[in-house]
Amino acid sequence: MSEHLTYRHASDWLIIQPLAVLIGVICALVAVQQCEPIAQLVGQTRAIGPAAQVLATLPVRSDGDVRSSSSESIASASSPRPYSRDIFGYQQTDDDGDGCPIREDILARDLTHIRFRAGTCIVESGDLSDPYTGSLIHFQRGRTTSSLVQIDHIVALHDAWKSGASQWGSTQLMALGNDPLNLLAVQGKANQDKSDASADQWLPSHQQFRCAYAARQIAVKSRYGLSVTVGEKNALARVLHGCPGQPLPTENAVAIPSQQAEQG
């Protein structure tokens, strides 16, 4: 009788053991996908959602490969140009036709409690909830104070240059340089710290903004057909891993709204 029970227990274990192993493997895979530190350790970071789907479509280049982003508006290959911020024509266009420099438009979009210079679109003062640091900054126009709030190109212009913009014509360069989707009012010091870094080199210290920052970078690079390096793509994927379902910013999300503000 005891031999029969022993045999039965052994048979049951032969059935249970593979199931236990299978359950363990499934749990491990779930843990990898849900726990970012584990995912990074084993190289299995996976991002899902609209922003992640678009990230997967971006062209990937090696660090030394400056790849064309489009067959249109390509400058002559026989006369390569050196990089210069001026080529992007920042603040040299007025695409919305309101007569305001794009810097003023972005300040008016991103600041609150705004005061305009009387009869103009010039922002004299306002408050910025800085997305990069999470700090609250009072902006006051002045020779020594204006730089406390700066306008950052989400995809840095030098990064864009290396990602394909070096082969664009002037119209496309100026479009990127003045696109509200690629512009954000931020703390001046954070903007300087970022400089021309890509996502694998710099991320906002304000953790709660990183998902939106990654999504905005992806949206800009997708809009203009810009490439990413392998390291940059992995860095963006790691950020998005922590926010499944992260959407891309829409036109409405970055449209410059009409402001009801005090006139100075």
N, C-alpha and C positions, 0 to 999 in steps of 0.2 A: 504493500500500500504506500509506504513512504517512498519507495523507488518511483512509483507512478507519479506521486505528487512532485518529486524532485524533477522528473522528466518534463512534467507539465509546466513547472515554473521556468525551467530552462527554455522550453518552447516559447512561453510568453515573453521571456526576455529577448529571444531572438527576433520577435516581432516588434517589441517596444524599442529596442536599441536603435534600429534605423530611423524610427519615428522621432526619437529623442534627438538624434543627430540632425535630422532634417529641420526640426523645430529650432534647434540651436543655430543652424546656419541662417535660417530666416530671420531670427532675432538679431543675429550679428549684422546681417545686411541692413536691417531696419535701423540699427544703432549707428551704422556707418553713415547712412543717409540723413539721419536726424541729428546727429551730434557732430558739429563742425570740427572740433579738435581731432576726433577719431577719424573723420573723413579725410582731413588733411594728412594725418599720420600715415594712412594707408593709401593715399593718392586716389581716393574715390569721392572727391567732392562733386556733388551733382546739384545743379540748380534747375528749378522748374518754374513755369509761369511765362507770361507774355514777354517780359524783358529778357529772360533766359532764352526763349525761342529765337528772338531777334539776334541775341549775342551769337548764337550758333551759326547764323548766316553771314557774319562778318568775315571778310577775307583775312587770312592769317599770313603774316610775313615773318621772316627771320629778322633778328635785330638789325642786321646790316642791309636789309633789302628795302629800298624805297619803292613801293609798288604803286602803279597808277590806279586810281580809284574809278576812273571812267575813261571811255574812249573819246568822250566829248570834251571840248575846251582844253585839249592838251597843248601845252606850250611846245615850241620847237625843241626837239631833243638835241639839236646841234648847238643850242645856246642856253645851257643850264644856268639858272639864276641862283645866287646865294640867298640864304634865308634872311628875311627882314620882316619885322612886325608891320612896317609901313605898307608892305605889299597887300596886306589884308584890309587896308583902308578903314580901320576902326574909327568911328565917329565922322566919317566922310560921306555918309549917305543918310537919307531920310526916307526909308522905304515906306513908312506909314503916312508920309506927307503931312505931318502935324507941325512941321517947322522946328521940332525939338531935336537936339543931339541925342543919340541913342543912350548915352550915359544918363541923361535926365529922364528919359523914358523908363530906364531900368530902376533908377532910384524911386521914381513915382510908382512903379509897379511893386517894388519889394519893401519899401518903408511904410510905416504907419505914422499917424499924427503929423502929417506933412504940412509944412508952410512953404508956399511958393513966393518967389519975388513978385511984387505987384505987377500985374499985367503981362507976366511971362510964364514960361514953363520951367524956369530955373528953380530947382529945389533948394531952399535955404536951410531947412532943418527937417528932422524927422527921426524916428526910432527904427532901428534894425534889430530884429531877432536873428542874430547871425547863424546861418545854417551850418557853418563849418566848425564853430566852437560851442554853440549853444548859449553864448553870452548875449546880453542886451546892450546895444551901443546907441548912444545918442549922437546923431550926425548933425554937425553944425558947419555950414560952409565957411571956409576961411583959409588963409594961406597955410596955417599950421594945423588945421583941424580936418580939412576935407579928406585927407589921405587916410583917416581912420576908417573910412568906408571906401572900398574900391570895387570896381566891376571886374569880376573874374570871367575869363573864357573857360567854361567847363572842360571842353577839350582844348588844352593849351594850343596856341597857334603854332608853336614850334613842333609840338607833337603831331598836329594836323599836317604840317609840312612834311614830316617824315612818314606820315601815313598815307600819302598820296597827293596832297595839295600842291607839292612842288611842281606838278605837271599840269596844273589848272591854268585857265585864262583868268584875266583880272575880274571879270564879272562874278565868277564862282568864288574867287578868293574874297571879294568884298561881301558877298552874300554870307559866307561863313563868319567873317569878322564882325558882322553887325546883326547876326541872327539872334533874336531874343531867346530862342531855345538854348543857345550856347552862352548866354550871359546871365550873371547872377551877382547881386550886391552882397558883399561879404566883408568880414573884418580885414582891414588892410594887412595886418601882420600875417594872418593865415594865407592870404593871397600871395604874399611875398615868400612865405615858407614853401608853398606849393610850387611856385615858379612855373616851369614848363614840364613838370612831372606827369607821367601817365599813371594809371590806376595801380600798377604794380610797384610804383615808387612812392606814392603818396595817397592817403585817404583822409577825409576830415576826421578830426579828433572827436567830433560829436557823433557818437555811435549811432544815434537814432536817425541821422541823416544819410548814413552811408548807402542804404538801399536806394533812396531817391537819387543820390549822387551817381551811383553806378548806372541806374536806369537812364538818367539824363545823358551820361557819356555814351551809352549804347545808342540812344535815340539820335544823337548828333552824328555819330559815326555811321549809323545806318542811313540817315537822311542824305549824307554827302558821299556815301560809298567808301569811307575811309577804312583802312585796315587796322588790325591789332597784332601785337606780338603774341607769342605763345604765353609768355609770362603775364602779359596784360589780360589776356582772355581768361587765364586761370584765376587771376586776382579778382576780376569782375564776377566770375562764377562763384568764388568763395563768398563774396559779399551776398550775392543773390541766394546762395544756399540757406542763408539765415532768414530770408523773407520770401518763402514760396508764394507764387502768385503775384509778385511785384509787377505792376503795370508800367508801361512806358508813359512818359508825360505826353499829354495831348496838346494840340494847338490852344485849346481853351485854357489849359493849365498855365500856359506861359504868355497868353495874350496880355497886352498892356491894357488894364481896365481904366475907365474914367475915374478920376479921384475926386472926391469931395473933400477939398482941403482948404485951409485958411490961406488967404492972400496976405503976404507980408507988407 
